């Protein structure tokens, strides 16, 4: 068996151990160490229609990267359902969703990969929450 085949078997086994229903759930801080491709995804909804939203999403990306986090900036022009499905299939442990309405309220939507529901939180608290989740994990 080649090294590539062995790696594929190992990844398949790890994915099955977690029994994800809608894609992989690679935990960063436990189970398999840092196997997740990214720690967090930023998903700005309809960013292509709003310069303000793009600027806020890019600023959040820069701040998260400055904290040493592996961040995926989802900049594809897709509907929210497609965005969320993509991110769940990849298995990124944390997701921050930005939208125009949330920005008006100063909030961002946070959802952990294995959480059943998302929660709105102040945009300024997003980085601290992610760091706390990683430390707790």
C-alpha positions as CSV (number, residue, x, y, z in Angstrom):
1,X,0.0,0.0,0.0
2,X,1.3,3.4,-0.9
3,X,1.6,6.3,1.5
4,X,-1.2,8.1,-0.3
5,X,-3.5,5.1,0.1
6,X,-2.6,4.8,3.8
7,X,-3.3,8.5,4.3
8,X,-6.7,8.1,2.6
9,X,-7.6,5.1,4.8
10,X,-6.6,7.1,7.9
11,X,-8.7,10.1,7.0
12,X,-11.6,7.9,6.1
13,X,-11.4,6.2,9.5
14,X,-11.1,9.5,11.4
15,X,-14.2,10.9,9.5
16,X,-16.2,7.7,10.3
17,X,-15.2,7.9,14.0
18,X,-16.9,11.3,14.3
19,X,-20.1,10.1,12.5
20,X,-20.8,13.5,10.9
21,X,-24.2,13.6,9.2
22,X,-23.5,16.5,6.9
23,X,-19.8,16.4,6.3
24,X,-16.6,16.1,8.3
25,X,-16.3,17.5,11.8
26,X,-12.6,17.9,12.3
27,X,-12.0,19.2,15.8
28,X,-8.9,21.4,16.0
29,X,-8.2,21.2,19.7
30,X,-9.1,17.6,20.4
31,X,-9.5,14.1,18.9
32,X,-7.1,14.5,15.9
33,X,-5.1,17.7,16.7
34,X,-5.0,20.1,13.8
35,X,-6.3,18.0,11.0
36,X,-9.0,20.6,10.1
37,X,-8.0,22.6,7.0
38,X,-8.9,25.8,8.7
39,X,-9.8,26.8,12.3
40,X,-12.6,29.3,11.2
41,X,-14.5,30.4,8.1
42,X,-15.7,33.9,7.5
43,X,-18.9,33.8,5.3
44,X,-20.1,37.2,4.2
45,X,-23.6,37.0,2.8
46,X,-24.0,38.9,-0.5
47,X,-20.6,40.5,-0.1
48,X,-20.5,41.3,-3.8
49,X,-23.4,43.8,-3.4
50,X,-22.0,45.7,-0.4
51,X,-18.6,47.5,-0.1
52,X,-19.3,48.1,3.6
53,X,-19.8,44.3,4.2
54,X,-16.7,43.4,2.2
55,X,-14.6,45.9,4.2
56,X,-15.9,44.6,7.5
57,X,-15.3,40.9,6.5
58,X,-11.8,41.7,5.3
59,X,-11.0,43.6,8.5
60,X,-12.3,40.6,10.6
61,X,-10.1,38.3,8.5
62,X,-7.0,40.4,9.1
63,X,-7.7,40.5,12.8
64,X,-8.2,36.7,13.1
65,X,-5.0,36.1,11.1
66,X,-3.2,38.5,13.4
67,X,-4.3,36.2,16.3
68,X,-2.5,33.3,14.5
69,X,-5.7,31.5,13.4
70,X,-6.1,29.6,10.2
71,X,-8.9,31.4,8.5
72,X,-10.9,30.7,5.3
73,X,-12.4,33.8,3.7
74,X,-15.3,32.4,1.7
75,X,-15.5,35.0,-1.1
76,X,-17.4,32.9,-3.7
77,X,-20.6,34.6,-4.9
78,X,-23.0,31.9,-3.7
79,X,-26.3,31.8,-1.9
80,X,-26.2,31.3,1.9
81,X,-27.4,27.7,1.7
82,X,-24.6,26.7,-0.7
83,X,-22.0,28.6,1.4
84,X,-23.1,26.8,4.6
85,X,-23.2,23.4,2.9
86,X,-19.7,23.9,1.5
87,X,-18.3,24.8,4.8
88,X,-20.0,21.9,6.6
89,X,-18.7,19.4,4.1
90,X,-15.1,20.7,4.5
91,X,-15.6,20.4,8.3
92,X,-14.3,23.7,9.5
93,X,-14.9,23.8,13.2
94,X,-16.1,27.5,13.5
95,X,-18.1,29.7,11.2
96,X,-18.7,33.5,11.4
97,X,-21.4,34.8,9.1
98,X,-21.6,38.5,8.3
99,X,-24.5,40.2,6.7
100,X,-25.7,43.8,6.2
101,X,-28.4,43.6,8.8
102,X,-26.0,42.1,11.4
103,X,-23.5,44.9,10.6
104,X,-26.2,47.5,11.2
105,X,-26.7,45.9,14.7
106,X,-23.0,45.4,15.2
107,X,-23.4,41.6,15.4
108,X,-22.1,38.5,13.7
109,X,-23.5,35.0,13.6
110,X,-21.4,32.3,15.1
111,X,-21.9,28.6,14.8
112,X,-19.6,25.8,15.9
113,X,-19.4,22.8,13.5
114,X,-21.2,20.5,15.9
115,X,-23.6,23.1,17.4
116,X,-27.2,22.6,16.6
117,X,-28.0,26.3,16.3
118,X,-26.2,29.5,15.5
119,X,-26.0,32.5,17.9
120,X,-25.7,36.2,17.3
121,X,-23.0,38.0,19.2
122,X,-21.4,41.4,19.1
123,X,-18.8,41.6,16.3
124,X,-16.2,42.8,18.8
125,X,-16.6,39.6,20.9
126,X,-16.1,37.2,17.9
127,X,-12.4,36.8,18.3
128,X,-12.5,36.3,22.0
129,X,-15.2,33.7,21.6
130,X,-13.3,31.7,19.0
131,X,-10.1,31.8,21.2
132,X,-12.1,30.6,24.2
133,X,-13.7,27.8,22.2
134,X,-10.3,26.7,21.1
135,X,-8.9,26.7,24.6
136,X,-11.9,24.8,25.9
137,X,-11.8,22.2,23.1
